[in-house]
Structures are given as C-alpha cells and as structure tokens.
Amino acid sequence: MKQRPTFPARMETSFVAPKPVPLAQVNQPEGLGMDSSAVRQRMVHKLMGQGVRDTQVLEAMSRVERHRFVDSALVNQAYEDTSLPIGLGQTISKPGVVSRMLELLRNGAPGKLGRVLEIGTGCGYQAAVLSHLATEVYSIERLRGLHEKARDNLRHLRLKGVHLLLGDGMLGYPSGAPYAAIIAAAGGQAIPQAWIDQLAVGGRLVAPVAMGMPPDGRRGAGSGAQALVVMDKTSQGVRQTVLETVHFVPLKSGLA
C-alpha cells in the first residue's frame, strides 16, 4: 500500500470499563456537564450493555464529544442512543450503530487500521471517531452544506490524518486506494463495484444494503428494508455476510 503520514501519537491499548453516571448529570445543557468525560463514559457503559466489546472502539467513542456535532437545540439528546437530524434530510447515526459498525470494521485487529474510506461524512462525527482507530481517514460527502459543516466541526480538533472530500461517494476515491477498510453511512440496492475495486486484498467493507424490492417493484430512495452487510476481500474473491436489519438514509449519486 502507498505510504501515508500517520498520526503523531498512538492510542492507548488498554481500556478500563467506565462506571455509569447518574442520569441527572447527563441531561444538562452545554457548559453544565456535556463537556465532562463522565457523560461520555455513561454512553460507553450503555454500549457495553448492548454487546460492544472492542476496547479500542469503546475508547474512541469515549474520546469524541458527540454534542459538538449536533445543533444546540439537541445537545441534551447527544449521548442518548438515538439518531438526530443534522440538516439537508440527513442524520447522525445512533452511537450504538456507529460502535457496532466500527467493531465489525476492525474485526479484532490488534492495532490501528491502515487507510480507511468513509462514504458519507455527514456532520463529521464518525470521521472523528475513526481518527482514533485508523492511521488515515478519507471521508467523502456529496452534499456541499454537510461537507462544510463537517469541516467547521472538525477544524478545532486538528486531525491531521483526516481528509474531507466533496464528491460522489458511489465512485469512492481512487486516488487514496487501496483501503484497508471502507465504511458507508448510506444504503443502496447493491455495493458499488468501485468500492470493491478500491478495497485492498485482506480488507473489509461494512455498509447497509437494501433487502429485496418494494411491493410496487420500483427502486428508489427509502424503498424496502436494509441489512448490514460485511464484505471481506481475499485473494480468491469477495466473501459477503448479511447481518441485522438497519435503517440508513438512501445512497445517492452526484453532488448537491
């Protein structure tokens, strides 16, 4: 794989399970508790209760302040396990879904992943979490408004290994390929061939995919249920595993 710059510091490999924080300490407005690490630890405790076991994922989730990626009117819900609107018809995924997909993406890797491609930057939250799990992150967004919002949200974090791109996510980003892992925050009728081509041998892709066709037979945005799909690329080909039902915004092409 191409040599790329890495982060200046490595993440700690050990992780101590946090103690739960009283709800009264969580439901406080920004400046009165949301900046406390204890608030994020309470969220992580919930994630552990949902079955997330990857210590590096839990550590990364505990580091990123989710309330800084949502509108001020929604900060009191930032650490609840719920998706929230971020504008332009898009949402920030539930912490439970984010951690589940990242755990699948890592697949028990002993250290950081290499170069990762994220399809659908949104508000930039997942890219920030990924920055603690990978040496380099390319994140692509088709909606200019969200691309600019993510840049504003991430600017203060100074994440040197995170590259935000405005472009058609269905085409991936060939200039950064091959990728050790690819993760998508939108679901289409199938995994685009471009993503598979850009995935390195030995790499893993995690994305939602539409299940079957709607009753009227029409393909389109929001049609049918979705399932979480994992694809592993080997020298013999691609192995696909279909997991639980999920709900993501539809995958679309082009810029807007």
Long-range contacts (C-beta under 8 A, 24 or more apart in sequence): 1-114, 1-115, 1-178, 1-180, 1-200, 2-115, 4-115, 4-135, 4-136, 5-136, 5-160, 5-161, 6-135, 6-136, 6-161, 7-131, 7-135, 7-160, 7-161, 8-160, 10-112, 11-56, 11-59, 11-60, 11-112, 11-132, 11-133, 12-59, 13-55, 13-56, 13-111, 14-55, 15-55, 15-56, 15-58, 15-59, 17-45, 17-48, 17-58, 18-42, 18-44, 18-45, 18-62, 19-45, 20-45, 21-45, 26-79, 27-76, 28-76, 29-75, 29-76, 30-67, 30-72, 30-75, 34-65, 34-67, 34-75, 34-78, 34-79, 35-65, 37-62, 39-79, 40-64, 40-65, 40-66, 40-79, 42-79, 43-79, 43-81, 43-95, 46-81, 46-95, 46-96, 47-95, 47-96, 47-99, 50-81, 50-96, 50-99, 50-100, 52-96, 52-99, 52-100, 52-103, 53-103, 54-99, 54-102, 54-103, 54-106, 54-108, 56-106, 56-112, 56-132, 56-133, 57-99, 57-102, 57-103, 57-106, 57-133, 58-99, 59-132, 60-102, 60-129, 60-130, 60-132, 60-133, 61-95, 61-98, 61-99, 61-129, 63-129, 63-132, 64-125, 64-128, 64-129, 64-132, 66-92, 66-95, 66-125, 68-153, 69-123, 69-124, 69-125, 69-128, 69-153, 70-123, 86-122, 86-123, 86-146, 86-149, 87-145, 87-146, 87-149, 88-143, 88-145, 88-146, 89-249, 90-122, 90-143, 90-146, 90-249, 91-122, 91-249, 92-122, 92-123, 92-125, 93-122, 93-126, 93-185, 93-248, 97-246, 98-125, 98-126, 98-129, 100-228, 101-183, 101-206, 101-228, 102-126, 102-129, 102-130, 102-133, 102-183, 104-204, 104-206, 104-228, 104-230, 104-243, 105-133, 105-181, 105-183, 105-204, 105-206, 106-133, 106-181, 107-204, 113-180, 113-181, 114-179, 114-180, 114-181, 114-200, 115-176, 115-178, 115-179, 115-180, 116-179, 116-180, 116-181, 116-182, 116-183, 117-172, 117-173, 117-176, 117-177, 117-179, 117-181, 117-182, 117-183, 117-195, 117-198, 118-182, 118-183, 118-184, 118-185, 119-169, 119-170, 119-172, 119-182, 119-183, 119-184, 119-185, 119-186, 119-195, 119-207, 119-251, 120-169, 120-184, 120-185, 120-186, 120-249, 121-146, 121-147, 121-150, 121-164, 121-165, 122-146, 122-150, 122-185, 123-149, 123-150, 123-153, 124-149, 124-150, 124-151, 124-153, 124-154, 124-164, 125-153, 126-183, 126-185, 127-154, 127-159, 127-162, 127-164, 128-153, 128-154, 128-157, 128-159, 128-162, 130-162, 130-183, 131-157, 131-159, 131-161, 131-162, 134-161, 134-180, 134-181, 135-161, 136-161, 136-162, 136-163, 137-161, 137-162, 137-163, 138-163, 138-165, 138-173, 138-176, 138-179, 139-163, 139-164, 139-165, 140-165, 140-166, 140-167, 140-168, 140-169, 140-172, 140-173, 141-165, 141-166, 141-167, 141-169, 142-166, 142-167, 142-168, 142-169, 142-252, 142-253, 142-254, 142-255, 142-256, 143-255, 143-256, 144-255, 144-256, 166-255, 167-255, 168-253, 168-254, 168-255, 169-251, 170-194, 170-251, 170-252, 170-253, 171-253, 172-197, 172-198, 173-198, 174-198, 178-203, 179-203, 180-204, 181-205, 181-206, 182-206, 182-207, 183-207, 184-208, 184-251, 185-248, 185-249, 186-248, 186-249, 186-250, 186-251, 186-252, 187-226, 187-246, 187-248, 187-249, 187-250, 187-251, 188-250, 188-251, 189-219, 191-229, 191-231, 196-231, 196-233, 196-238, 199-231, 199-233, 200-233, 201-233, 201-234, 201-235, 202-233, 202-234, 203-232, 203-233, 204-230, 204-231, 204-232, 204-233, 205-230, 205-231, 205-232, 205-233, 206-230, 206-231, 207-231, 208-246, 208-247, 208-248, 209-242, 211-245, 220-250, 221-250, 221-252, 222-250
